[in-house]
Amino acid sequence: MNNSVNYDSASSISFLLKERQLSMSKRFGQNFLISPSARKHIIAALDLDSMQTGGIVWEIGPGIGAMTFMLLNMAIKTTAFEIDHGFCTLLKDMFGGNDLFSLVEGDFFKTWEIRYREFEQPARIMGNLPYNVGTIMIAALLEAQCLPRRMVFTLQKEVAQRITAIPGTKSYSAFSLLCSIDYSVEHLADLKPGNFYPRPDVVSSIVVFEKRDQPLVCEEYRSMFIEIARDLFRTRRKTIKNNLLHGKSLSHLERKEIERILAESGVPENERGENLTLSQIYRIARNAGKKLTG
């Protein structure tokens, strides 16, 4: 690999960017992790030793290749998704001669599913995700059931709190529930702005997704569960009955039918979605699904 970058040094990275005439983009959320201990922490969290021989790691947003370099040095087959054309050129110059390295250029939202459906199943997924679209990226993977054994992401701390939130808390949301269906999620560590170059204005967090042996929602009612969860959190101050009456998931049902579903599920209709557990919402989804198919 043709790589002499000191990834621990902001000045070295700054010199590289100037030398290659590369500019930073806030739109792409480009903040490079310059802490070697944090990078090692992420690699450890991926649990690569338990990965089957030949397993592939997907890296979202490799930037200038700090994590990529570590993965390839460990002889890990790596597929990197990068949207920035200048960084793509740099990555190809650095790692293009390594048979373990594959680069997918372009917008992740437009490229990942084709790669997944037609080319390869990742054993791990990792990435320092842009703050503005990190949740959308994770949701896209989960909803399409791209479910590797382990995923490790660096995200804005507030996003990490949403992912790991429990019922009754301010951060609890439909996204929290989506993340919980197939994965046990751990808020591993916080990273202060000084761990990055340039320094972001927020604290970041490392979040680990460990796949469950069995999903908490069966396949038959998965879509219904996700739709109902979204409706229940659409307006947090409204009761679950009102949210379902005015939502999309059960829009074809009459008021009395929705009331009956809630009663059969053992869920008070005047409760708010933010106080419901996953199992309670699952009972609603299951009873609604039976109603529609019965």
N, C-alpha and C positions, 0 to 999 in steps of 0.2 A: 504494500500500500504506500502510495506517495503522500505521506502526511507528516508534516513537521510542526503542526499547530500545538501550542500550549493551551489546552482547553481550560486550564485553571487561571489563566491570566487575562484580565480585561484588556490590558494594553496589547497583548499578543493578538487577541481577537480583533481589536480595533484596527491594528496594523494590517491584518489579513483582509478585512473588509475594504480598507482603503486601497490596498494593493490590487485586489480583484475588482475594484470599483463596484462594490455591492452596497446597497442601501438597505436600511432597516424599515420594516413596514409595521405600523401599529395595527393595521387592518388584519395582518396575518398573525398578530400576537407573538412577535419574534423577540423573545428574551432567552438568552442562552444560559444554561445552568453551569456556573463556573466552580461550584463546590465539588471537589473530588469525593468527599465523604457522602454527599447527597447522591451522587451518581452511583457510588458503590451500594448505597442503601437501596436504590431502585433495582439495580441488578440482582441483589440478594433477594428482594421481594418477588422477582420473577420466578424464582425457584427453578432455574434452568437445569439443575442436576437431575431433576425428576422428569424432565421432558424426554420423550422418545427420540432415539437417534434419527436425525434427518428432519426433526420438527422445525417449523419455520416461525420466526418472530416477526410480527408486523410492527414497524415503528412509524407512528404518525407524526409528521413534522420534525424530521431529523435536523433541520437547520444546517449547521456547518459540520455535523457528524460526530459530536462528542460521545454520545451513547452508541452510535453506529460503530465507531472505532473500537469500543469496549466489546461489543457483541462479536464483531468479526475477529478480534484478537482471541476470543474464546472459541473460535471455529463454529459459531452459530450462524445458520443460514438466516439471512435478514432481508426482508422486503421493506423498503422505505418509501413512504408516500410524502412527496414534497410538492407544494404549490408554487414556490418561488423559482422562477426560471434561472436566476443567477445562482442560487444555491444548488439547483439541480446540476448546473455545469460544474460547480465546485465539487460536489459529491461524486460525479462521474470521474473527474480528474483524480480524486483521492482514492476511490474504491472501485472504480470501473473495471480494473484488472483482476478483481477478486471474484472467483466463481461463486462464492457464497452470497454475494451482494446482488440485489435486484432493485432497481429504482423505478417507481411509478410516478410519472410527472403529471401535474395538474391538480385540480380541486379534488380533495378526498371524497366529497359527496358524489362526484361524478365518476370516480374511478374504482372505489373499493369493492362495490358489489359485483362488478364484472369480474374483477380479480378473484373474488370469493366464489362466485358461481361457476366460473369457467377454468380457473387455474389452480387455486390452492386453498387449503383449510389451515388457518394459522393455529399454532399450538399456544402462542402467547401474543398479546397485543399490548403495546406500551406507547407512551407519548407525553410530551409536555404540551398539553392542549391549549389552543388559544382561548382566552378568557371569554370571548364573546360567543363562541360556538361550541365550546367543550361539551355542554349538556346535549346539544343537538347531535354531535358525533356519537356520543355514547348511546343515546336513545336510538339512533339509526341502526347501530350494531345489534342492540338488544331486541328491537322490534323485528328485525330480519332474522333473528335467532342465529347470528354469528356468535357462537358461544365457546370460545377457547377455555381451557382449564383455568387460566389465570390471566388477568389484565391488571396493569399498573399504570396509573395516570397521575400527572402533576397538574393540578387545577387551582383556580382561585379558591381560597379557604371557604368562602361563602357557598361555593358550588359543592365542595366536599361535604359541608355540613348538610346541604340538601340531600345528598346521596345517602348519607348515613343517619338521617333524622329518624326519630321514633314518634309514634302517635302522641298528640298533645303538645308538640313543640312547634315553634314558629316556622322552622325550616321544613317541616314534614309536608310532603306534596305528592302528587301523582308520579313525579319523577322518582321520588324515594321508593315508592311501591314498585315501579318498573324495574329499578335496580335490584330489588329484593327477590323478585320471582325466581331467578335462576342463580343468584349469587349471594354469598355471604360477603359483606363489604366492611372493610376496616379502614378507618382514618389513621394512617400509619405515622405520619409526622408532619409538622409544619415547617415551612421554609421561609425565612425572612427575606425581604427584598435584596439584601446584600449577597445572597446566594446566586443572584442572576446578573447578567450584563445584557443590555442596560437594566438598571434597577427598576422593577415595576413599582406601581403605587400601592400595591396590595400584598398581603401575605398569601403565600401559596401553600398547598398541602399535597402530600402523596397519599393516594387512595389505592387500596388493593382489592380487587374483585377475585374471590375464590369460588369456583363453580360448585354448586350444591350437587350432592349425589342424585337427588330427585328435586325437580322444581316444585315450588310451593303452590303452583296453579297448574292444573292439568291442561293438556293441549286443546281439548275440546272447548274449554271456556276461557282460554287465554285472551283472545281478541275482545270478548265481551268484558272481561275483567279490566283490561286496559282502557276501553272506552268508558266504562262506568267510573273508573278511578279519575279519569280526566274530568268527567261531568261533576263529580263530587267536590273537586277542588276548583272548579271554574269560578265560582264566587264563594270565597271562604266564609263569609258571614252568613250565608244562607244555610238553611237546614238541608239535610240530604234529600228529603222529600221534594223540596222546591227545586233543588239543583237537578234532580232526575226528571221532574215534570217539565223543566224548561231546557233540558239538555238534549243531546243527539242520540245517546245510546238506547233509550227507551221511548223515543219520541212517538212511536207508533202504538204505544199502549195507553189505555185510559187511566185516569187518576186512580180508580178503584183497583185496577190491576197492579199498579205500582205500589199502592198501599198494602195489597195482599202479599206481594213479593217481599216487602220489608218486614211484614209481620211473620211470614214463614221463615225469614232469615234470622229472626230474633233481634232485629236492630231497630231501636226507637226512631220513628220517622222525624222527630224534632231534633235529633242529634246532628252535629256538624261533621263533615268529612274528615277534618283534621284530627278528630278524636277516635276514628275507627281504625282497628287493626287490619292487617292484611287478610286475616282469616275471616273477619266480618264482611269485608268487601267481597271476598271470594264467595261467601255464602250468597250474597246478593246476586253476583254474576252467575253463579251456578243455577240458582232458582229462576233468574230471568232467562237464562239459556234454555232451561227445561220448558219454560212457558212458551218460548218461541218455537221450539222444535216439537213440543207436545201437541 
